[in-house]
């Protein structure tokens, strides 16, 4: 019996995916639930597991865009598992019983139909392209990466280049960022924060906090708490535009920009206004691990009413973060540097962070944007009173 494997729906509003990588080879024997491919949507990368055991036949190549519900491969469930088959490094199986694969194969150097079309369009001879597909076959990806012949370099140095198609997720991010520039009246306001009070709190309580709760007392919980307070004071910053209407929310879902293996991810902390310091740190840690391991789901990245991004982890001193649509504002954190500042009429070296708020001026006025950022600054510089109600140990659940 032949099973037709179709593309499952990764989430609401997603109509197609892209085959990012086959994890097995065409013609391999696969086991039920074995990951056979990675597929990119415009929101996340997901693994596609085999629905049954059997011999697999591809119906789509790497890089192909496939509609949700379309057939991507066939699995012959009546095929017997090769005796002594072993798992390969990418998850495929290969027969290794009493046979040695020849170095050359009739398929070596043969371009697949999609690869042949790409090579013809680019005027590249298939004989100059090394195939990385099964038995040396030239894949579409090989054709896209192939470099047309050029004149001999006069410098004698390396002059290589590569061509790689961006993932569907990266292309969607690029499209969204351009639309933000074109469709919003984006401005950025800046301020600076003296981080010494938070440094003092972390120095005193971080060891006990981690021992009790299993997570570190980081900066993100303080910033999230400060953002919640400021959004409650300036609800327009927690709003969005929908045509001629302004939508405001009585809850605060904070998107946290994190770097994942497939690029920037923005998982969401739901109802941050109800979370404690421990709750925020635990959720940030959980979402960051899932993003790092490529396990983040579309639902975990959907929504969000406001975004926090931390370029400081990469060494950024100052930036103008770009709004995460359809939200109307984003707070940028940066690196913390020891700088001289005036304290009670004296110059004192303090740990200073520059912060930036980019906002959509169509619904957020200058007064609100500046007031919001000042409120964040005030809370971070006076966390005991404004974020902990003068009850530090209770706030940290010590």
N, C-alpha and C positions, 0 to 999 in steps of 0.2 A: 504494500500500500504506500502510495506517495502522499506525503503531507506537504501542503503548501503553507509556508510560514509567511505571515503577513505582518506589516509594521503596526505595532500597537500604538494607541494614542498616548503620547507622553503627558498630555495635559490639555485642559480646555483652551480653545482658540488656536492650537497648533495643528496645521493641516499637512505639513510635510517635514521630513527629516533628511539628513544626508548621511550616507554611509561613510563614516570617518575612517574606519579600519576594520578589515576582516581579521579576526583572531585565529581563524583556521584557514586551511587551503581548500580550494575547490576540489571535490572528490574525496575529502577526508571522511573518516568515520567519526561521528560526534556522539557524545553521551547526552542523555536528557539533562537539562538544566546547565549544561556546560556553556560558558560565555562564548559566543561565536562571532560577535561583532560589536563595535562601538558605533553608536549613531548620534549625530549632533542634531539638536533642534535649535531654534533661535534663542533658547533659554538655558539649556543644559546639555550635557553629554551623558548618555545612558548606555548601559550594557544590554545586549540582546541575547537572552539565553535560548538554547535549543529546546524546542517543545517536546521532542521525542528523540530517541537514539536512532542512528542510521547513517547512510552515506549522504553527504550534503552536495547539492549542486547550486551554484550561485545564479541568481537572476538579476543581480545588480553589481556594479563595480564600485570600488572605492572612489569617492568623490561624486557619485551619482545622487541626485535629489530624488527622493521616493515619496510618493503620497502616502499618508496614513491609511492603512488598509490594503495597500498594494503588496503583491507577493515579492519577497526579496530573495528567497531561496526555496529549494525543494529538499525534503528529507525522505530517502527511501528506507522506510521502516522495516522492509522485508530483507534488506541486505544484512549479511552476517558480519559480525565484528571480526576483522582480520586477526588471525592467531598471533599472539605475541606483540600486538600493537603497543606502542609506547607514546607517551605524551611529549609533544615537542615544546620548545621554549615559548611559543606563542599560544599554546593551548590546543594545537592541532594534533592529530594522530598520524603516525606513519608506520607502515608494515616493515618489520626488520627481520623477517624469517628467511634465512638462507638466500638472501638476494642483496646485491650491492648495486646501487643506482649508478648508471653510467654517467660520466662527466657530461657527455653530449646527449641531447635529446632532440627529437624532430621539432619540438616546439621552441627550442632555444633561438632567440632572436626574432621570433614571430610576434608581430604586433597584434594585440586584440583589436576588434573593430573600432572601439572608441579611441584606442591609442593611435591606430592607423589614421583616423580622421584628424586628430590633433597634430600628428607629425606632418601630414599633407598640408594642413593649413599653415604650418610654420616653416614649411620647406626644409624639413630635416630628414635625412636618409636614415632609415631604421637600422642600417648596418653600423651606424655610429653610436647607437643607443644600447646600453647594457640593460637587459631585462632582469627584474627582480621578482617577477611572478613565478608561478609554479613551473618547474622545468626550464626556467630561463625565459619565459614568455614576457614580452614587453607590455606592461600595464599602462593604463591611462595616466597614472601618477608618474611613471617613468617618462612618458612623453611630455608631460607638463614640466618636468624638471630638466628635460634635455635642453642643452644650450646650443643654439645655431653656431656653425663654424664661423670664426672671425679671423681677421688678419693676425699674423704673428706679432706678439708683443715686442716692443722695442726695448723695454726696460729689463727684461729677463726675470721679472718678479711674477708672483702668482696673480692671476687675473680671473679667478673663478667667480661664478655667481650661481645662484640657485633660484628656482621658481617654485613656490609652494602655494597652493590654493588656501585661502583663509577658511577656517571652519565656519560653519553656518552661524555659530554663536558669535564669533568675532565679527562676521559681516553684519549681523544684526546689531551688535553693539555700535559698530561704526555708523550704521544707518541712523540709529537712534541719537547718537551724539551730534551728527550733522543736523538732524531735525531740530534738536534743542537749540543750536546756534541760530537756525533759520526761523524758528517759530516762537521763540520766547524773547522777552526783553530782559536778558540776563545781565545783572550787575553783581559786583562783589564788594563787600565791605570787610575791613580788617581790624584786628585788635591784638593786644598782647596779654598774656596771662602769666602771673607769677606763680609758679608751680610749687613753691617752697612749702605752703601749708599741706598740700597733698603728699609731698615727699615726707614730711614729718609724720603724717598719719600712717603712711605705708611702712615707714621704718619701724614704728612702734607696734603695729598690729599685723603686718603681713605674714609673719611666721605662724602666729596663733591662728590667723584666719585660714591659712592653707592647711594647717594641721587639723582644724575642725571641719572644714568644708571640702577639702580635696581640690580646691582651685585657688589660683593666685589672686590676690587683691591688686588688680591692674588699674590702668588709667581709664579703661573703657567704662567701668561702672560709674566713676565720678562724672565723666562726660555725658553718659546717658542720663544720669540723674539730673545734671545741670540742664540738659536739653529738654527733658520732660518738664521741669519747672518753667523754663523760658517759653516753651510752646503753650503751656497753660496760661501764661501771662500775655502771650501774643498769638492767639489762635489763627490769625490769618496766615502765619508761617506754616501751620499744619493743615493747609487747604490746597485745593487743586482747581484748575479751570476745566470745565466741560462745556465747550461751545460758548454760549452766552451766560453760563451759570458758574457760580463759585460754590464748590462743595467743601464744607468744613466737617471735621470729624471730632467726636467726643471721646475718641480713643487715640492712643499714640503707638503706632507700629514703626519701630526704628530699623531701617535697612543699614546693615553694616557691610561696607565694602571690604572684601578680603581677596587676596590673590590665591587662585587655585591653579591646578595643572593645565586647565584649558583657558586661563586668562582670568579677568576680573569677575568675581561673583558677588552678589549682594543679597545674602540671606537676611531674613527679617526676624527681629525680636518682637513678638506679638505682645500687645498690651504692656508696654514697658512701664507705664505709669503705676502698674500694680506690683512690680517686681522689686525685691530688696537688692542690696549690693550683692549678696550671695547669688540671688536668682539671675541677675544680669550677667555676672561673671561665669556662672555655670552654662547659661544659654550661649554666650559668646564663644566659650570654649567648645561646646558641643557642635555648634554650627561651623566653626573654623576647622575642626577635625573632619567633619563630613565634606566640606568644600575641598580641603587638602587631599582627601582620599578619593575624590571624585564621586562621592555617594550622595551629594546634595540633590534634592528633588526640585521639580518645578514649583510645587506648592510652597516649599520653604523659601523660595525666592520671589513669590508672587505677592503683590501688595506693597505695603510700606507707605507711610505718610511723610517720612522725613529720613534723610540719609546722613550718616557720619562716615567720613573716610579719613584714613590716617596715613598720609604720605610720609610722615616722620619716620616710620619703620624702615623706609628706604633712604633716609637722609635728607628729605626735602625740608628746606628752611621756610619756604613760602610758596604758595600756589593759588591759582583761582580754580577751585574744583568746579566741574561742570554738573549741572542739575541732572538728577536721575528721573526722567519722565515716567509718569505724568506728575510727579511731585513738583513742588514749587520752590524748594530750598534744599541746600546741602551744606553741612558744616565740615570744613577741612581742618584736621589736626596736623601739626608739623613736629619737627624734631625739637628737643629741649636742649637749649644751649646756655651755658653760664655767661650772663651778660651783666654789665654794670647798670644799676638803676638807682634812682633817688628814693631813699626810705627815711622818713622823718628828718629830711634835710641833709642826709649824708649819703654818699655813694657807697652802695653795697653790691657785692656780686650775688646774683640770684639766678635760679634756673628758670629761664623764660621760654615760653612757647608762643609763637605767632599763630593766631587762629583766623580763619577766613569763612565768611558766609556768602555763598553765591545764591541769588534769589531771583525770582521772576517778578520784575517790577510791574507787571500788568495787574497783579493782585496784592503785592506786598510793597507798601510805601517805604521811603527812606527812614521815616521815623520808627516804623515797626522793625525794619531790618537792623538798624543800629541799636534800637532798644533791646531787641532779642539778643544780639551778640554781647551787649553790655551785661545783660542778665546772666548769660553763660559765664562771662568773666567774673562777675561778682560771686556767683555760686562756687566757682572753682577756687577763688582766692579766700573764701570764707566758708568752707564746706561743713565745718562743725555746726555752725548756726543755721545756714541756709539749706543744707542737704541732710543734716542729721538731727536737727532740732535740739542741739546741745546734748544729745544722748548717743555718744559714739559707740559704746559697747553694745547698746541695744540695737543700733542701726546695723552694726556688723554682726549681730546675733552671737556675741561672744559669751 
